[in-house]
Amino acid sequence: MSCILKNRGFNLSSMSKLQRISDLQYEFSFLNPSDNFDHYFTGFLSSDLGKIYTALPWDELVSVFKIKESIKGTKNYFSPRGKLALMFLKHYACCSDKRLIEQLNANIDYQFFCDIHLGHNRLTNYKIISQIRCELSKRLKISKVEKVLYNNWSQYIKDKHSITTDATCYESEVRYPTDQKLLWESVHWTYHQMKTLCKSLRIKLPRTKYIKWNKRYISYSKTRRKTYKNRQKLTRSLLWLLEKVNKELGIIERQYDFEMPKLYYERRIIIKKVYRQQKQYFKTGNPPKNRIISISKSYLRPIVRGKEVKPVEFGAKVNKLQIDGINFIEHISFDAFNEGTRFKSTIYKAQGLTKTRVKLAGADAIYATNKNRVFATSNKIQTDFKPKGRPSKHRKQQVQLAKMITKERATRLEGSFGKEKEHYHLKKIKAKTKKTEILWIFFGIHTANALEIGRRKQHQTLERVA
């Protein structure tokens, strides 16, 4: 790709200063690569995006994801390597799919990274990104991919015998759930499905009080102070209305033989489960097990974190381990789990990656159970757990070591959580399904890792040259 500027009476190749394009008679040529291709590519490699590009083992990643070119049909815009690059680029650019395609059309560095040459053409279908995301989410095997990444990064990772571990929650893009919102969404979806079916079957719409309660729900939503009495009254009415609408829609389904998409039947099952859970909760006051908080994302569960600002979060909970500032996923789940029970498996995962015995481990106080203490002692692993029992002869040295481990965990590991959420598009996960959310989190974490490895790689190269 080259940019050739021609000016009447001036030789631009001899000019060292920047020029305004508006002052020139210019011509852009992107059709044939010129002699300046190497110059552009060298400039790309010196950027942060270029550091990510050089840090990633592309061929091995394509192999472990098992992505192949389609022989039949039209040729895909993106190569197998380009598909993976597009996912990394998404988290580096930290923007929406539509904005990413716009940037890709105009940015030469982005095109280098994605192994694509657009020239004067432009991509307009931004949904291709979500299609690639869905394709890769079905092929993702976290343990295998992380093993490939570590094997290529190991020479840039020091202190393999020392690890830190902690858990965090990556929140999903979902409205804050309340019982009233959930019930109304269920009523609204079921009623409109019934209305659509009645119209297509040319039958009379069953009588319900949907229109009446639609007005009352809007009025309730606008009130600033929602009292307990008003919440109970609305919940009781919405439970009755949801039962009524579900019953009428069930009668229509049994009387008329018609085929609906798979998503329709899945959503019907979810809404029936929501009704049972909310009815039980309304009567007994005991929160149901595996409580659904969103009919569009039924896999989400409340994750109680105990923070002052956000006591409850809704998203994937991830137990991570860090080796010399590089993060790896030990366990990811949308169900709440006690990360203290993952200490043993974290040690085994670290040793499986590094092929090195773990000697130092930093972890939060929740990991300091008797079982974990016995495991750490029997395997001669030094931790920053608060000691129990009588002080030993080396108590002073142990306290100093524990403080160093705690500082490492509190600064580098917990600092990486905020960095990934703020700068690598993990603050709110906007994927629509369970698998694509996991893929989103995976690429966000390893985009940050790849940039760090790329910087270390460049630093080592400069030291060798010097």
Residue pairs with C-beta under 8 A, 6 or more apart in sequence:
1 30
1 33
1 37
1 40
1 108
1 111
1 117
1 119
2 29
2 30
2 33
2 34
2 35
2 36
2 37
2 40
3 28
3 29
3 36
4 27
4 28
4 29
4 34
5 12
5 19
5 21
5 24
5 26
5 27
6 12
6 24
6 25
6 26
6 27
7 19
7 24
7 25
7 26
8 25
12 19
12 24
30 117
30 118
30 119
30 120
31 119
31 120
40 108
40 112
41 112
44 50
44 53
44 108
44 109
44 112
44 113
45 51
45 53
45 54
47 109
48 92
48 451
48 454
49 89
49 92
49 109
49 110
49 113
50 109
50 112
50 113
50 454
51 450
51 451
51 454
51 455
51 457
51 458
52 88
52 92
52 113
52 447
52 450
52 451
52 454
53 85
53 112
53 113
53 454
54 454
54 457
54 458
55 153
55 450
55 451
55 453
55 454
55 457
56 84
56 88
56 149
56 152
56 450
57 148
57 149
57 152
58 81
58 84
58 85
59 81
60 148
60 152
61 84
61 145
61 148
61 149
62 80
62 81
62 84
64 141
64 144
64 145
64 148
65 80
65 84
65 136
65 139
65 140
65 145
66 139
67 80
67 83
67 84
67 135
67 136
67 139
68 80
69 75
69 76
69 79
69 80
70 76
77 116
77 123
77 128
78 86
78 114
78 115
78 116
78 128
78 132
79 115
79 116
81 115
82 114
82 115
82 116
83 132
83 135
83 136
84 136
85 113
85 114
85 115
86 100
86 114
86 129
86 132
87 132
87 133
87 136
87 439
87 443
88 113
88 443
88 446
88 447
88 450
89 100
89 104
89 110
89 113
89 114
90 97
90 100
90 129
90 425
90 443
91 424
91 425
91 426
91 443
91 444
91 447
92 424
92 447
92 451
93 99
93 100
93 103
93 110
94 423
94 424
94 425
95 103
95 425
96 430
97 126
97 127
97 129
97 130
98 126
100 126
100 129
101 123
101 124
101 125
101 126
101 128
101 129
103 110
104 110
104 111
104 114
104 116
104 118
104 123
105 118
105 122
105 123
111 117
111 118
130 436
133 431
133 436
133 439
133 440
134 433
134 435
134 436
136 439
137 433
137 435
137 436
137 438
137 439
138 435
140 435
140 438
140 439
140 442
142 329
142 332
142 438
142 442
145 442
146 328
146 329
146 353
146 446
147 352
147 353
149 446
149 449
150 157
150 328
150 353
150 354
153 326
153 449
153 453
154 160
154 354
156 453
156 456
156 457
156 460
157 323
157 324
157 326
158 324
159 323
159 324
160 323
160 324
160 354
160 356
161 354
161 356
161 357
161 358
161 359
161 360
162 323
162 324
162 358
162 359
162 360
162 361
162 362
162 405
162 408
163 321
163 322
163 323
163 346
163 347
163 350
163 358
163 360
163 361
163 362
164 321
164 322
164 361
164 362
164 363
164 405
164 408
164 409
164 412
164 413
165 319
165 320
165 321
165 322
165 330
165 339
165 342
165 343
165 346
165 361
165 362
165 363
165 367
165 413
166 319
166 320
166 339
166 363
166 364
166 409
166 413
166 414
166 417
167 317
167 318
167 319
167 320
167 339
167 342
168 317
168 318
168 320
168 417
169 303
169 305
169 313
169 315
169 316
169 317
169 318
170 315
170 316
170 318
170 421
170 426
170 429
170 441
170 444
171 313
171 314
171 315
171 427
171 428
171 429
172 297
172 300
172 314
172 315
172 316
172 428
172 429
172 431
172 437
173 428
173 429
173 430
174 293
174 294
174 296
174 297
174 300
174 314
175 181
175 294
177 293
177 294
177 314
179 231
179 235
179 278
179 281
179 282
180 217
180 220
180 231
180 234
180 235
180 238
182 274
182 278
182 292
182 293
182 294
182 295
183 235
183 238
183 239
183 242
183 274
183 278
184 217
184 238
185 295
186 242
186 271
186 274
186 275
186 295
187 210
187 213
187 238
187 241
187 242
187 245
189 267
189 271
189 295
190 242
190 245
190 246
190 249
190 268
190 271
191 208
191 210
191 245
193 249
193 264
194 205
194 206
194 245
194 248
194 249
194 252
195 205
197 249
197 252
197 256
197 258
198 204
198 205
198 206
198 252
201 252
201 256
201 258
203 252
206 248
206 251
206 252
208 241
208 244
208 245
208 248
209 241
209 244
210 241
210 245
213 237
213 238
213 241
216 234
216 237
217 234
217 238
220 226
220 230
220 234
223 230
235 278
235 282
236 282
239 275
239 278
239 279
239 282
242 271
242 275
243 275
246 271
246 272
246 275
249 268
267 295
270 292
270 295
270 298
271 295
273 292
273 298
274 292
274 295
277 288
277 291
277 292
280 286
280 288
281 287
281 288
290 301
290 335
291 301
291 302
292 298
292 300
293 300
293 301
293 302
293 314
294 300
294 314
296 432
297 432
297 434
299 334
299 434
300 314
300 315
300 334
301 314
301 334
301 335
301 336
302 312
302 313
302 314
302 336
303 312
303 313
303 314
303 315
303 317
303 336
304 311
304 312
304 336
305 311
305 312
305 313
315 334
315 429
315 437
316 332
316 333
316 334
316 429
316 437
316 438
316 441
317 332
317 333
317 334
317 335
317 336
317 337
317 339
318 329
318 331
318 332
318 441
319 329
319 330
319 331
319 332
319 337
319 339
319 342
319 346
320 327
320 328
320 329
320 330
320 413
320 445
321 327
321 328
321 330
321 346
321 349
321 350
322 328
322 412
322 413
322 416
323 350
323 353
323 354
325 412
325 416
325 452
326 449
326 452
326 453
327 413
327 416
327 420
327 445
327 448
327 449
328 349
328 353
329 441
329 442
329 445
330 342
330 345
330 346
330 349
331 337
331 342
331 345
332 438
332 441
334 434
338 366
339 364
339 366
339 367
340 366
340 367
340 368
340 369
340 372
343 361
343 363
343 367
343 369
343 372
343 375
343 376
344 372
344 375
346 361
347 358
347 361
347 375
347 379
347 381
350 358
351 357
351 358
358 379
358 381
359 380
359 381
359 382
360 381
360 382
360 383
360 401
360 405
361 376
361 381
361 382
361 383
361 405
362 383
362 384
362 405
362 406
362 408
362 409
362 413
363 372
363 383
363 384
363 385
363 409
364 409
365 385
365 386
367 385
368 383
368 385
368 386
372 385
373 383
373 385
373 388
375 381
376 382
376 383
376 385
382 398
382 401
382 405
383 402
383 405
384 401
384 402
384 403
384 405
384 406
384 409
385 402
387 395
387 398
392 398
416 448
419 448
420 426
420 444
420 445
420 448
421 427
423 448
424 444
424 445
424 447
424 448
425 440
425 444
426 440
426 441
426 444
426 445
429 437
429 440
429 441
430 440
431 437
431 439
431 440
